[in-house]
């Protein structure tokens, strides 16, 4: 999605072919839990729009949504692989071109590590298994029966000469066809996850390593989200592999990992094995800020969130875990940036939970402006807070609604004559949070 939507801009809809009733069924059951009602309504509406130029405001009016909701719906369709958005800058107001994409077949959907993982997070284990049983192709065993099926040449007569020398019209149509490109490309590489090491560990087990090579993206994203090390990952791969044929079962793997985190939501003893990425612009940070950046870079998002929530006397909700899962699966922000976003909202903003709308707003802004990594996130927060002091009432990307303070934060997050909030953490809580983060950092460094 290209910077915020302009309601006054025109748009055109492109579609390679009509969507079938069966594909609508795929959308209803597999995609709706992921994209939500607004994106679902927009997707269906765009399929009905004619080929002429329209105004974005028409979409807002017909669907009963505002510009922000329209942009969010478009982004969800893009992220789910159902829409590609292009902007023609040669047009005076900017002409949006919406290229509709049909949904994946169920077997491809459930083999896609990102979509299937997010579906599991959204609907839960029981519904996920129910959907897979309902949607995946059924296998029937007719091996003991006599096959009476007639083949093509037994039924139809075809000129052998034309088969070997096909008419030009057939060749022309063949030339137009092309292999469908993959729906998703990773935007960020997880350099902290050593897939080769995982394979080496599994070489000494009963698991057939060839069966898991095509699931590298799934395993890498699982490492990013939960901070599961290669050794522990190998254990879950073994548990998720069939003892009869020694093959890896990705569906069972996702369920095991989901159960693992639910049982250990208050226990952060599975720290990430990640190595801190090179911190650019380090000289611009104070020692406290550098320490905070180091912790954010070396912690898995779920572990980082668990630690903060535990020390505040709260707990991580399933909705919060889904928000983090969605952020990681988008592959647009690193763990460091995601963790700083969480830290900013929970500690600086004093929110009891991370809010999806606020998370999406800041994450979308950072993604568009190529702000990635903990250091860049800290510098951006500092920059906007400095602007807030210089121009009171400024509305430029002002994430903070008040000036509440954290003594555990670096200097840039300290108060500027702000009123004391009744919701502020106690001194003891602040101290415990600081100690917990230091402990989390030390644990990551030891692994």
C-alpha positions as CSV (number, residue, x, y, z in Angstrom):
1,X,0.0,0.0,0.0
2,X,1.4,3.4,-1.0
3,X,1.2,6.2,1.6
4,X,-2.3,7.0,3.0
5,X,-5.3,6.8,0.7
6,X,-6.6,9.9,-1.0
7,X,-10.5,9.8,-1.0
8,X,-10.5,12.2,-4.0
9,X,-8.2,10.1,-6.2
10,X,-9.6,7.9,-8.9
11,X,-9.2,4.2,-9.1
12,X,-9.6,1.4,-11.7
13,X,-10.1,-2.3,-11.0
14,X,-8.2,-5.0,-12.8
15,X,-9.0,-8.8,-12.7
16,X,-7.4,-11.5,-14.8
17,X,-10.5,-13.6,-14.7
18,X,-13.9,-13.8,-12.8
19,X,-13.8,-15.3,-9.3
20,X,-15.7,-18.6,-9.0
21,X,-18.3,-19.6,-6.4
22,X,-15.9,-22.1,-5.0
23,X,-13.2,-19.4,-4.6
24,X,-15.7,-17.3,-2.7
25,X,-16.2,-20.3,-0.4
26,X,-12.4,-20.3,0.2
27,X,-12.6,-16.6,1.1
28,X,-15.5,-17.1,3.5
29,X,-13.9,-19.9,5.5
30,X,-10.1,-19.4,5.3
31,X,-9.5,-15.7,4.7
32,X,-12.3,-13.9,6.6
33,X,-10.8,-14.7,10.1
34,X,-7.5,-13.1,8.9
35,X,-8.7,-10.0,7.0
36,X,-11.8,-9.1,9.0
37,X,-15.3,-7.8,7.9
38,X,-14.2,-4.5,6.3
39,X,-11.6,-6.1,4.0
40,X,-14.0,-8.9,3.2
41,X,-16.7,-6.4,2.2
42,X,-14.2,-4.4,0.1
43,X,-12.9,-7.5,-1.7
44,X,-16.4,-8.6,-2.7
45,X,-17.4,-5.1,-3.7
46,X,-14.3,-4.6,-5.9
47,X,-15.2,-7.8,-7.9
48,X,-18.5,-6.1,-8.8
49,X,-17.1,-2.8,-9.9
50,X,-17.0,-2.2,-13.6
51,X,-13.8,-1.3,-15.6
52,X,-14.4,2.4,-15.8
53,X,-12.7,5.0,-13.5
54,X,-14.2,5.6,-10.1
55,X,-13.4,7.8,-7.0
56,X,-12.1,6.2,-3.8
57,X,-14.8,8.2,-1.9
58,X,-17.3,5.9,-3.6
59,X,-15.9,2.9,-1.8
60,X,-16.0,4.8,1.5
61,X,-19.6,5.8,0.9
62,X,-20.9,2.5,-0.4
63,X,-19.2,0.5,2.4
64,X,-19.9,3.0,5.2
65,X,-16.2,3.3,6.2
66,X,-13.8,6.3,6.6
67,X,-10.5,6.8,4.8
68,X,-8.5,5.2,7.6
69,X,-10.7,2.1,7.6
70,X,-10.5,1.9,3.8
71,X,-6.7,2.1,3.9
72,X,-6.6,-0.6,6.6
73,X,-8.9,-2.9,4.6
74,X,-6.7,-2.4,1.4
75,X,-3.6,-3.2,3.4
76,X,-5.1,-6.4,4.8
77,X,-6.1,-7.6,1.3
78,X,-2.6,-6.8,0.1
79,X,-1.0,-8.6,3.1
80,X,-3.2,-11.7,2.5
81,X,-2.2,-11.8,-1.2
82,X,-5.7,-10.9,-2.4
83,X,-4.9,-7.5,-3.9
84,X,-2.0,-5.6,-5.5
85,X,-2.1,-1.8,-5.4
86,X,-0.4,0.5,-7.9
87,X,-0.3,4.3,-8.1
88,X,0.0,6.2,-11.4
89,X,1.7,9.5,-10.4
90,X,1.2,10.9,-13.9
91,X,-2.4,11.5,-13.1
92,X,-3.0,14.9,-11.4
93,X,-4.7,13.5,-8.3
94,X,-3.0,10.1,-8.5
95,X,-4.7,7.1,-10.1
96,X,-4.9,3.9,-8.0
97,X,-5.0,0.6,-9.9
98,X,-6.4,-2.2,-7.9
99,X,-5.4,-5.6,-9.3
100,X,-7.6,-8.3,-7.7
101,X,-6.0,-11.7,-7.0
102,X,-8.0,-14.9,-6.5
103,X,-7.5,-16.9,-3.2
104,X,-5.1,-19.8,-2.9
105,X,-6.5,-23.4,-3.2
106,X,-6.9,-24.9,0.3
107,X,-3.9,-27.3,-0.1
108,X,-1.6,-24.3,-1.0
109,X,-3.2,-22.2,1.7
110,X,-2.4,-24.7,4.5
111,X,1.1,-25.2,3.1
112,X,1.7,-21.5,3.3
113,X,3.6,-21.0,6.6
114,X,2.4,-17.4,7.0
115,X,-1.3,-17.7,6.2
116,X,-1.8,-21.0,8.0
117,X,0.0,-19.8,11.2
118,X,-2.1,-16.6,11.3
119,X,-5.3,-18.6,10.7
120,X,-4.4,-20.9,13.6
121,X,-3.7,-17.9,15.9
122,X,-7.1,-16.4,14.9
123,X,-9.5,-19.3,15.1
124,X,-7.8,-21.7,17.6
125,X,-6.6,-25.3,17.4
126,X,-10.0,-27.0,17.2
127,X,-11.4,-24.8,14.4
128,X,-8.2,-24.9,12.5
129,X,-8.3,-28.8,12.4
130,X,-12.0,-28.7,11.5
131,X,-11.3,-26.3,8.6
132,X,-8.4,-28.4,7.3
133,X,-10.5,-31.6,7.4
134,X,-13.3,-29.8,5.6
135,X,-11.3,-28.0,3.0
136,X,-8.3,-30.2,2.1
137,X,-8.8,-32.7,-0.8
138,X,-10.1,-36.1,0.3
139,X,-8.0,-39.2,-0.4
140,X,-9.8,-42.3,-1.4
141,X,-8.3,-45.8,-1.8
142,X,-9.5,-47.6,-4.9
143,X,-6.4,-49.7,-5.3
144,X,-8.3,-53.0,-4.7
145,X,-10.9,-52.2,-7.4
146,X,-10.8,-52.7,-11.2
147,X,-10.4,-49.3,-12.9
148,X,-13.0,-49.0,-15.7
149,X,-12.2,-45.4,-16.6
150,X,-11.8,-44.7,-20.3
151,X,-8.9,-42.4,-21.4
152,X,-9.1,-39.5,-23.8
153,X,-8.2,-41.3,-27.0
154,X,-10.6,-44.1,-26.2
155,X,-13.4,-41.6,-26.3
156,X,-12.4,-38.9,-28.8
157,X,-10.9,-39.0,-32.2
158,X,-8.0,-36.6,-32.8
159,X,-5.9,-36.1,-36.0
160,X,-2.4,-37.3,-35.1
161,X,-0.8,-34.9,-37.5
162,X,-2.4,-32.0,-35.7
163,X,-1.2,-33.3,-32.3
164,X,2.4,-33.2,-33.6
165,X,1.9,-29.9,-35.5
166,X,-0.5,-27.8,-33.4
167,X,-2.4,-25.0,-35.1
168,X,-0.9,-21.5,-34.7
169,X,-3.9,-20.3,-32.6
170,X,-3.1,-22.9,-29.9
171,X,0.5,-21.9,-29.9
172,X,-0.5,-18.3,-29.5
173,X,-2.6,-19.0,-26.5
174,X,0.1,-21.2,-24.9
175,X,2.5,-18.3,-25.2
176,X,0.2,-16.1,-23.2
177,X,0.2,-18.5,-20.3
178,X,2.8,-18.3,-17.6
179,X,3.6,-19.9,-14.3
180,X,1.9,-18.2,-11.4
181,X,4.4,-16.4,-9.2
182,X,4.5,-17.2,-5.5
183,X,2.1,-15.2,-3.4
184,X,4.6,-14.2,-0.8
185,X,8.2,-13.1,-0.7
186,X,10.0,-12.5,2.6
187,X,10.9,-8.8,3.0
188,X,13.2,-9.5,5.9
189,X,15.7,-12.3,6.2
190,X,16.0,-13.8,9.7
191,X,19.8,-13.9,9.9
192,X,19.6,-15.0,13.6
193,X,18.1,-18.4,12.7
194,X,20.6,-21.0,11.6
195,X,18.5,-23.4,9.5
196,X,21.6,-25.4,8.6
197,X,22.3,-26.0,12.2
198,X,18.8,-27.2,12.7
199,X,19.2,-29.7,9.9
200,X,22.5,-30.9,11.4
201,X,20.9,-31.5,14.7
202,X,18.0,-33.4,13.0
203,X,20.5,-35.6,11.1
204,X,21.1,-37.4,14.3
205,X,17.4,-38.1,14.8
206,X,14.8,-40.2,13.1
207,X,13.3,-37.3,11.2
208,X,13.7,-37.3,7.4
209,X,15.4,-33.9,6.9
210,X,14.4,-33.6,3.3
211,X,10.7,-33.4,4.4
212,X,11.3,-30.2,6.4
213,X,13.5,-28.2,4.0
214,X,10.5,-26.7,2.3
215,X,9.3,-25.4,5.6
216,X,12.2,-23.1,6.3
217,X,10.0,-20.0,6.3
218,X,7.7,-21.5,8.8
219,X,10.5,-22.5,11.2
220,X,12.2,-19.1,10.7
221,X,9.1,-17.1,11.6
222,X,8.5,-19.4,14.6
223,X,12.0,-18.6,15.8
224,X,11.4,-14.8,15.4
225,X,8.0,-14.8,17.1
226,X,8.7,-17.1,20.1
227,X,12.5,-17.0,20.4
228,X,12.7,-20.8,20.1
229,X,16.3,-21.9,19.7
230,X,17.5,-24.4,17.1
231,X,17.9,-27.1,19.8
232,X,14.4,-26.6,21.1
233,X,13.1,-26.2,17.6
234,X,14.5,-29.7,16.7
235,X,12.7,-31.2,19.7
236,X,9.4,-29.8,18.4
237,X,10.1,-30.9,14.9
238,X,10.7,-34.5,16.2
239,X,7.4,-34.4,18.2
240,X,5.6,-33.2,15.1
241,X,7.0,-35.9,12.8
242,X,5.4,-39.2,12.0
243,X,7.0,-42.2,13.6
244,X,5.9,-44.5,10.8
245,X,7.3,-42.6,7.8
246,X,9.6,-40.1,9.6
247,X,8.1,-37.2,7.8
248,X,7.5,-33.7,9.3
249,X,3.8,-32.6,9.9
250,X,3.7,-28.8,9.8
251,X,0.1,-28.7,11.0
252,X,1.0,-30.7,14.2
253,X,4.1,-28.5,14.6
254,X,2.0,-25.3,14.7
255,X,-0.4,-26.8,17.3
256,X,2.5,-27.9,19.5
257,X,4.2,-24.5,19.5
258,X,0.9,-22.7,20.1
259,X,0.3,-25.0,23.1
260,X,3.8,-24.4,24.4
261,X,3.4,-20.7,24.6
262,X,-0.1,-20.9,26.2
263,X,1.3,-23.1,29.0
264,X,4.4,-20.9,29.5
265,X,2.8,-17.5,29.0
266,X,4.2,-16.4,32.5
267,X,7.5,-18.1,32.1
268,X,10.2,-16.5,29.8
269,X,12.8,-19.2,30.1
270,X,12.9,-19.8,26.4
271,X,14.9,-16.7,25.5
272,X,16.0,-16.1,21.9
273,X,19.4,-17.3,20.7
274,X,19.5,-14.3,18.5
275,X,22.7,-12.3,18.1
276,X,22.2,-8.5,18.2
277,X,22.3,-7.0,14.7
278,X,24.8,-4.3,14.1
279,X,23.4,-1.1,15.7
280,X,23.8,1.7,13.3
281,X,24.0,5.2,14.7
282,X,25.1,3.9,18.0
283,X,27.0,7.0,18.9
284,X,23.7,9.0,18.9
285,X,22.4,6.9,21.8
286,X,23.2,7.3,25.5
287,X,24.5,4.2,27.4
288,X,20.9,3.6,28.7
289,X,19.5,3.8,25.2
290,X,22.2,1.5,23.9
291,X,21.3,-1.1,26.6
292,X,17.6,-0.8,25.8
293,X,18.3,-1.2,22.0
294,X,20.5,-4.3,22.8
295,X,17.7,-5.9,24.8
296,X,15.1,-5.2,22.2
297,X,17.3,-6.6,19.4
298,X,18.1,-9.8,21.2
299,X,14.6,-10.7,22.6
300,X,11.8,-12.6,20.9
301,X,8.7,-10.4,20.8
302,X,6.5,-12.8,22.8
303,X,9.2,-13.2,25.5
304,X,9.8,-9.4,25.6
305,X,6.0,-8.8,26.0
306,X,5.7,-11.5,28.6
307,X,8.5,-10.0,30.7
308,X,7.0,-6.5,30.7
309,X,3.4,-7.7,31.4
310,X,4.6,-10.0,34.2
311,X,6.5,-7.2,36.0
312,X,3.5,-4.9,35.7
313,X,1.4,-7.6,37.4
314,X,-0.5,-8.4,34.2
315,X,-0.4,-11.2,31.6
316,X,-0.2,-11.6,27.9
317,X,-3.6,-12.1,26.2
318,X,-4.2,-14.3,23.2
319,X,-5.3,-11.2,21.3
320,X,-1.9,-9.6,22.0
321,X,-0.1,-12.7,20.9
322,X,-2.1,-12.6,17.6
323,X,-1.1,-9.0,17.1
324,X,2.6,-9.9,17.5
325,X,2.2,-12.9,15.2
326,X,0.7,-10.7,12.5
327,X,3.5,-8.2,12.8
328,X,6.2,-10.9,12.5
329,X,4.5,-12.6,9.6
330,X,4.3,-9.3,7.7
331,X,8.2,-9.3,7.7
332,X,8.4,-5.6,7.4
333,X,9.8,-4.8,10.9
334,X,12.6,-6.5,12.7
335,X,12.2,-7.9,16.2
336,X,14.1,-4.9,17.6
337,X,11.6,-2.4,16.1
338,X,8.6,-4.5,17.2
339,X,9.9,-4.7,20.7
340,X,10.5,-1.0,20.9
341,X,7.0,-0.4,19.7
342,X,5.6,-2.7,22.5
343,X,7.9,-1.0,25.1
344,X,6.7,2.5,24.0
345,X,3.1,1.6,24.3
346,X,3.2,-0.3,27.6
347,X,5.7,1.7,29.5
348,X,5.7,5.2,27.9
349,X,2.0,5.3,27.0
350,X,1.0,3.4,30.2
351,X,-1.4,1.2,28.2
352,X,-2.4,-2.0,30.0
353,X,-2.4,-3.9,26.7
354,X,-1.1,-3.3,23.2
355,X,-3.8,-2.0,21.0
356,X,-4.0,-3.3,17.5
357,X,-5.1,0.1,15.9
358,X,-2.2,2.0,17.6
359,X,0.3,-0.8,16.8
360,X,-0.8,-0.9,13.1
361,X,-0.6,2.9,12.8
362,X,2.9,3.2,14.1
363,X,4.1,0.0,12.4
364,X,2.7,1.1,9.1
365,X,4.4,4.5,9.4
366,X,7.7,3.0,10.3
367,X,7.4,0.5,7.4
368,X,6.7,3.2,4.9
369,X,9.6,5.4,6.1
370,X,12.0,2.4,6.2
371,X,12.5,2.7,10.0
372,X,13.8,-0.7,11.2
373,X,15.8,-2.0,14.1
374,X,15.6,-0.8,17.8
375,X,18.1,2.0,17.3
376,X,16.2,3.6,14.4
377,X,12.9,3.2,16.4
378,X,14.4,4.9,19.5
379,X,15.8,7.8,17.4
380,X,12.4,8.2,15.7
381,X,10.5,8.3,19.0
382,X,13.1,10.9,20.3
383,X,12.6,13.0,17.1
384,X,8.9,13.1,17.4
385,X,9.0,13.9,21.2
386,X,11.4,16.8,20.5
387,X,9.0,18.1,17.8
388,X,6.2,17.8,20.4
389,X,8.0,20.1,22.8
390,X,8.9,22.6,20.1
391,X,5.4,22.8,18.7
392,X,2.7,22.1,21.2
393,X,-0.4,20.9,19.5
394,X,1.5,19.6,16.5
395,X,-0.3,16.6,15.0
396,X,2.6,15.2,12.9
397,X,2.7,11.5,13.8
398,X,2.1,12.3,17.4
399,X,2.0,8.9,19.0
400,X,1.8,10.2,22.6
401,X,-1.4,11.6,23.9
402,X,0.1,12.8,27.2
403,X,3.4,13.2,28.9
404,X,3.5,10.4,31.3
405,X,6.9,9.3,32.4
406,X,9.0,6.2,33.1
407,X,12.0,6.3,35.3
408,X,13.1,3.1,33.7
409,X,13.2,4.8,30.3
410,X,16.2,6.8,29.0
411,X,16.4,10.6,29.3
412,X,14.4,11.2,26.2
413,X,11.3,9.5,27.7
414,X,11.4,11.4,31.0
415,X,8.8,14.0,32.0
416,X,8.4,17.4,30.6
417,X,6.3,19.0,33.4
418,X,3.6,16.5,32.8
419,X,0.8,15.9,35.4
420,X,1.2,12.8,37.5
421,X,-1.2,10.1,36.2
422,X,-3.2,7.9,38.5
423,X,-2.3,5.0,36.2
424,X,1.5,5.4,36.6
425,X,3.5,2.5,37.7
426,X,4.9,2.5,41.2
427,X,8.7,3.1,41.8
428,X,9.0,-0.6,42.8
429,X,7.3,-1.7,39.5
430,X,9.6,0.5,37.5
431,X,12.6,-0.9,39.2
432,X,11.5,-4.5,38.7
433,X,10.8,-3.9,35.0
434,X,14.3,-2.4,34.6
435,X,15.9,-5.4,36.4
436,X,13.7,-7.9,34.4
437,X,14.9,-6.4,31.1
438,X,18.5,-6.5,32.2
439,X,18.0,-10.2,33.1
440,X,16.3,-10.9,29.8
441,X,19.3,-9.3,28.0
442,X,21.8,-11.3,30.1
443,X,20.0,-14.5,29.4
444,X,19.9,-13.9,25.7
445,X,23.7,-13.2,25.7
446,X,24.4,-16.5,27.6
447,X,22.6,-18.7,25.0
